[in-house]
Amino acid sequence: MNKTTLHLERPQPSQVRRADLAPAIGYAMLVDGRFKTEFLDQDAATNAALELSAKYPKLKIEIYDAASKSRTPAK
């Protein structure tokens, strides 16, 4: 008697982002020195940072600008 085998296709893993590498374009939100979320424009990054800092005031939240490679604290 032939046994049937179950063959499942696994999806290919998406490209893994590393939290210790700075993005090449756009803006990113840093939480306690770790890159968390990337944004295309500065307003979206600032709004998200202000919302998070209002919710969790003890976190150190900064906005990283990839073009100038600078960090500015969220106020």
Helices and strands as residue ranges (DSSP letters): E 27-31, E 34-39, H 42-55, E 61-65, E 70-73
